[in-house]
Amino acid sequence: MDAFKGKFERIAAENYEEFLKELDVSFLVRKAATISTPVMEVSEAGGTWSLKTSTTLKNMELKFKLGEEFDETTPDGRETKAVVTFDDGKIVTVQKAKKAGQKSTSSVREMTGPNQMQMLYMIEGSPVVCKQTFKRV
């Protein structure tokens, strides 16, 4: 997982607005999210990993240990039980919604070059897949 350590800036996003719409994110928040240029920083200390995402509107930090379930409030406000694993060179996150009627999601982060990361976001039961590309800064 060491290849993922560092700072990355989003350079492309496909189906992002459709993905947010599928999660019932409001119009204004969708517009703000799609025009932002997030910077993601990946680090690790003592077996605890950190994914910090910063935009002009919001800063978020996700801390976890691989394979251990934890409670997470997603950026769109869903309360989930999440687990992060490292499978076949990819960081895989599964977020199971705690409340009935809310959607469960997953994401896969993969290094597609020494300085480029690709993220795929999926919604359980939906054909919508969001692809985001980040470059190391």
Sequence and secondary structure as in RCSB ss.txt:
>XXXX:A:sequence
MDAFKGKFERIAAENYEEFLKELDVSFLVRKAATISTPVMEVSEAGGTWSLKTSTTLKNMELKFKLGEEFDETTP
DGRETKAVVTFDDGKIVTVQKAKKAGQKSTSSVREMTGPNQMQMLYMIEGSPVVCKQTFKRV
>XXXX:A:secstr
 GGG EEEEEEEEESHHHHHHHTT  HHHHHHHHH   EEEEEEETTEEEEEEE SS EEEEEE TT  EEEE T
TS EEEEEEEEETTEEEEEEEESSTTS  EEEEEEEEETTEEEEEEEETT   EEEEEEEE 
